[in-house]
Amino acid sequence: MSSAITALGQTRINQLRGEEKPLVIDRMVLALVPGLDPSQPVDRNQQMPDPAHVVHTHTIDDAHKGYVNPDQVVYSMILGSDVGDFSFNWIGTVEAVTGNVITVTTTPETPKRKTDLGSNTTGNNITRNVMMQFQDAQALTGVSVSAETWQFDYTTWMTARIEEHDGDGGAHGDIRNNVKALFNHGIGKIDFFDCEVPPAGWLEANGSECPEAASGLNTLIAGRHGVGPNGRSLLPDSRGEFVRGWDNGRGVDSGRDVGTPQGDAIRNIKGTWDTNADTSEGVSYAHNSRFTGALYKSSENASKLYGPESGKNNLHLDGIGFDASRVVPTAEENRPRNVAFLVCIYAGI
């Protein structure tokens, strides 16, 4: 997946800043563009695809425009099971006044099915969030609603629709229970997401104070990570961290509680190397091949041999260096190859 503000979109943003007029995004356009590679960066010079490739246009109401911070705004599209059938791999946000495509997001081809009771086909529900980030984005777009307010909870929505259908709320209790089970991720569950904004019901695990509405999560974590200024539990701060399974008595990583941090470390490296000295000023040495290239002389007179003391020879090595970066990649931390995703905790709100 790749996303970018188009070149024309950037020009329009700069123009509206100068004119002190708002940037109004009122719709998303979905298209299925042949030959599109979502792993490649977005071509910022593009605009609307060929009309033959456009598969759906979605109107964005004000309730689904939110700000994350003064420099980030998010537009949300929710497609229920009454929309379809088509597939898309291109999403464009469109300005109301000019019809310019302001942002483009490419994605792997995604099917959107519509429920068809006649053929017993079950449709799918899709939510897509597009974030725009630039200086003073909230002020320019006029978005005044926090993004938290439009996070959509399908559990509540689908249960309510079933109860409306039942009338007395009792005829399809088994379906309601299945719906709740399907969307019940479990309060306190930690998961990873390939997006910048937490999905519905989730909160970013960023160490902030638990929202008042997330009473169940607040009770569950019970101040384990600290307590905020309003007396509610702080969320775990998993930004930039690796997650490890709790030992829970196994003995591999003993002595820790759930949610406790652990500093970085490496397994101790031990080794020996032989030195061959003579009575001259210089000393030659041979070392284990595992360290080849990492050991080095820092001067011509790298070491000095001192005479026998207490029946043994002592070798004082004052010029032998070890630098692993000569042979392997190094950094300010220990880490494996990895991919960064948004870490969230389920709050059920």
C-alpha positions in Angstrom: 0.0 0.0 0.0 1.2 3.5 -0.9 -0.3 6.9 -0.4 0.7 10.5 -1.3 -0.6 14.0 -1.8 -0.7 14.6 -5.6 1.3 17.4 -7.1 -1.9 19.2 -8.1 -3.2 18.7 -4.5 -0.1 20.3 -3.1 -0.4 23.2 -5.4 -4.1 23.6 -4.4 -3.2 23.5 -0.7 -0.6 26.2 -1.1 -3.1 28.3 -3.1 -5.8 28.0 -0.5 -3.4 29.0 2.2 -2.6 32.2 0.4 -6.3 32.9 -0.2 -7.3 32.0 3.3 -9.9 29.6 2.0 -10.7 26.1 3.3 -9.8 22.9 1.5 -13.0 20.8 1.4 -12.8 17.1 0.6 -16.2 15.7 0.0 -15.8 12.3 -1.7 -13.6 9.3 -2.3 -13.4 7.6 -5.7 -12.6 3.9 -6.0 -11.1 2.5 -9.2 -9.6 -0.7 -10.5 -6.6 0.4 -12.5 -5.0 -2.3 -14.7 -1.4 -3.1 -14.1 -1.2 -1.1 -10.9 1.6 -2.2 -8.5 0.7 -1.1 -5.0 4.2 -1.8 -3.7 5.6 1.1 -5.8 5.5 4.7 -4.7 2.4 6.7 -5.9 2.9 8.8 -9.0 2.2 12.3 -7.6 1.5 13.7 -11.1 -1.6 11.5 -11.6 -5.3 12.6 -11.3 -8.6 10.8 -12.0 -8.3 7.4 -13.7 -10.0 6.5 -16.9 -13.8 6.7 -16.3 -14.0 3.1 -17.5 -11.9 2.0 -14.4 -13.9 4.0 -11.8 -16.0 1.5 -9.9 -17.6 3.5 -7.0 -17.8 7.1 -5.6 -18.4 7.5 -1.9 -19.6 10.8 -0.3 -17.8 11.7 2.9 -20.1 13.4 5.4 -18.7 15.7 8.2 -19.2 13.0 10.8 -16.5 10.9 9.1 -13.9 13.7 8.9 -11.6 13.9 11.9 -8.3 15.4 13.1 -5.6 13.4 14.8 -3.5 16.5 15.6 -3.1 20.0 14.1 -1.1 18.6 11.2 -3.1 15.4 10.5 -6.6 14.9 9.3 -8.4 11.7 8.4 -11.3 10.9 6.1 -13.2 7.7 6.7 -15.2 5.6 4.2 -17.5 2.8 5.4 -19.1 0.6 2.8 -21.8 -1.7 4.2 -23.0 -5.0 2.7 -25.5 -3.1 0.7 -22.7 -1.9 -1.6 -21.2 -3.9 -4.5 -20.2 -5.8 -6.4 -16.8 -4.6 -7.6 -13.1 -4.7 -6.8 -10.7 -1.7 -6.4 -7.0 -1.0 -6.0 -7.0 2.8 -6.2 -8.5 5.3 -3.8 -8.6 9.1 -4.5 -9.8 11.9 -2.2 -11.5 14.6 -4.2 -11.9 18.3 -3.6 -15.5 19.6 -3.7 -14.8 22.9 -5.5 -12.5 21.9 -8.3 -12.9 18.1 -8.5 -9.1 17.8 -8.2 -7.7 14.5 -6.8 -5.9 15.7 -3.6 -4.5 12.3 -2.4 -4.0 8.9 -4.0 -3.8 5.6 -2.2 -2.9 2.4 -3.9 -3.7 -1.0 -2.4 -3.8 -4.7 -3.4 -7.0 -5.5 -5.3 -9.8 -5.7 -2.8 -13.2 -7.2 -3.5 -16.4 -5.6 -2.3 -19.4 -7.9 -2.3 -23.1 -7.0 -1.8 -25.5 -9.2 0.1 -27.9 -11.0 -2.2 -30.6 -12.9 -0.3 -31.8 -14.4 -3.5 -28.6 -16.2 -4.2 -27.7 -16.6 -0.5 -24.6 -14.5 -1.0 -23.2 -12.7 2.1 -21.7 -9.3 1.5 -18.7 -7.8 3.2 -18.2 -4.6 5.1 -15.1 -2.4 4.3 -13.7 0.6 6.2 -10.9 2.7 4.7 -9.2 5.7 6.3 -7.1 8.1 4.3 -4.8 10.5 6.3 -3.5 13.8 5.0 -0.5 15.2 6.7 0.8 18.7 6.2 1.4 21.8 8.3 -1.8 23.2 9.8 -4.0 20.6 8.0 -6.8 20.9 10.6 -7.0 24.6 10.2 -7.0 24.6 6.4 -9.6 21.8 6.1 -11.8 23.2 8.9 -12.1 19.7 10.4 -13.2 20.3 14.0 -14.2 16.8 15.2 -11.7 14.4 16.8 -11.0 11.3 14.8 -12.1 9.2 17.9 -15.7 10.2 17.3 -16.0 8.5 13.9 -14.3 5.3 14.7 -17.0 2.8 13.8 -18.0 -0.3 15.9 -19.6 -2.9 13.7 -20.6 -5.0 16.7 -23.0 -2.4 18.0 -24.2 -1.5 14.5 -24.9 -5.0 13.3 -26.6 -6.1 16.6 -28.8 -3.0 16.4 -29.8 -3.9 12.8 -30.7 -7.4 13.8 -32.8 -6.2 16.7 -34.6 -3.8 14.4 -35.4 -6.7 12.2 -36.6 -8.9 15.1 -39.0 -6.3 16.4 -39.1 -7.9 19.9 -35.4 -8.6 19.8 -35.8 -12.3 20.4 -36.2 -14.1 17.1 -32.6 -14.1 16.1 -30.7 -14.2 19.4 -28.3 -16.9 18.1 -27.3 -14.6 15.2 -26.7 -11.7 17.6 -24.5 -13.9 19.7 -22.5 -15.0 16.7 -22.1 -11.4 15.6 -20.8 -10.4 19.0 -18.4 -13.4 19.1 -17.2 -12.5 15.6 -16.3 -8.9 16.5 -15.3 -9.4 20.2 -11.5 -9.3 20.0 -11.3 -9.4 23.8 -10.7 -6.3 25.9 -7.0 -5.7 26.4 -5.9 -7.7 23.3 -2.7 -6.3 21.7 -2.5 -6.4 17.9 -0.7 -4.9 14.9 -2.2 -2.8 12.1 -0.9 -1.7 8.7 -2.3 1.9 9.0 -1.7 5.1 10.9 -5.0 5.4 12.7 -6.4 2.7 15.0 -9.5 0.8 13.7 -12.8 1.0 15.4 -12.8 -0.2 19.0 -9.0 0.0 19.2 -6.6 2.5 20.8 -3.0 3.1 20.0 -0.7 1.6 22.7 1.1 4.9 23.2 1.2 5.4 26.9 -1.7 7.8 27.0 -4.5 7.8 29.6 -7.3 5.3 29.1 -10.4 7.2 27.8 -13.3 7.5 30.2 -15.5 5.4 27.8 -13.1 2.5 28.0 -14.1 1.5 31.6 -13.6 -2.2 31.0 -10.0 -1.7 29.7 -9.3 0.7 32.6 -10.4 -2.0 35.1 -8.5 -4.7 33.4 -5.0 -3.1 33.2 -5.6 -1.5 36.7 -2.8 1.0 36.7 -0.2 -1.6 35.7 1.6 1.0 33.5 0.9 4.0 35.7 -2.1 6.3 36.3 -2.9 9.5 34.4 -3.9 12.9 35.7 -7.6 12.0 35.7 -7.0 8.9 37.8 -7.4 6.4 35.0 -4.9 3.7 33.9 -2.2 4.5 31.4 -2.1 2.4 28.3 1.0 0.4 27.6 3.5 2.3 25.5 4.5 -0.2 22.8 5.9 2.4 20.3 9.2 1.2 18.9 9.2 -2.0 21.2 9.3 -5.7 20.4 6.8 -7.9 22.3 7.8 -11.0 24.1 5.6 -13.8 25.5 5.2 -13.7 29.3 7.2 -16.5 30.9 4.5 -17.4 33.4 6.6 -19.9 35.4 8.4 -21.6 32.4 11.8 -20.4 33.5 13.1 -19.0 30.2 12.6 -15.4 31.1 11.7 -15.7 34.8 11.1 -13.0 37.4 8.9 -10.7 35.4 5.2 -9.7 35.5 2.9 -9.0 32.6 3.5 -5.6 30.9 7.0 -5.1 32.4 9.7 -3.7 30.2 13.1 -5.2 29.6 16.3 -3.5 28.5 18.4 -4.7 25.5 21.3 -7.1 26.0 23.5 -9.5 24.0 24.7 -13.0 25.0 28.2 -12.8 26.5 30.9 -13.4 23.9 34.0 -15.2 25.2 37.1 -16.1 23.2 40.9 -16.3 23.3 43.7 -15.6 20.8 47.3 -16.5 20.9 50.1 -13.9 20.9 53.7 -14.5 19.7 56.1 -12.1 21.2 59.9 -11.6 21.0 62.3 -9.2 22.7 61.9 -6.6 20.0 59.5 -3.7 20.2 56.8 -5.1 17.9 54.5 -8.0 18.7 52.7 -10.2 16.2 49.5 -12.0 17.0 47.1 -14.6 15.6 43.4 -14.7 16.5 40.4 -16.9 16.2 38.9 -16.7 12.6 35.5 -15.8 14.0 36.9 -12.3 14.8 38.8 -11.9 11.5 38.6 -8.2 10.5 37.1 -7.2 13.9 40.5 -7.3 15.8 43.1 -4.8 14.8 46.4 -3.2 15.9 46.0 0.4 17.0 49.8 1.1 16.8 53.0 -0.4 15.7 53.9 -1.3 19.3 50.6 -2.9 20.0 51.6 -4.8 23.1 54.5 -5.3 25.4 55.9 -8.4 27.0 56.7 -8.2 30.6 59.2 -10.6 32.2 58.3 -13.7 34.3 56.5 -13.0 37.6 55.6 -15.7 40.0 56.5 -18.4 37.6 54.4 -17.2 34.7 54.6 -14.7 31.8 52.1 -11.8 31.8 51.2 -10.2 28.5 49.9 -6.6 28.7 47.7 -5.9 25.6 47.3 -2.1 25.4 46.9 -1.7 21.7 44.5 -4.4 20.5 41.1 -3.2 19.4 37.8 -4.9 18.7 35.3 -3.3 16.3 32.4 -5.5 15.1 31.3 -2.9 12.6 34.2 -3.8 10.5 32.6 -7.1 9.6 28.9 -6.9 10.5 26.1 -4.3 10.5 25.9 -2.4 13.8 23.6 0.2 15.4 22.7 1.8 18.7 20.5 -1.1 19.6 20.3 -4.9 19.2 17.6 -5.9 16.7 16.6 -8.5 14.1 15.2 -7.5 10.7 11.7 -6.2 11.2 8.7 -4.3 9.8 7.0 -1.5 11.7 3.3 -1.6 12.3 0.9 0.3 14.5 0.5 -1.4 17.9 -3.0 -1.1 19.3 -4.9 -2.4 22.3 -8.6 -3.4 22.1 -10.9 -1.2 24.2 -14.3 -2.2 22.8 -15.5 1.4 22.4 
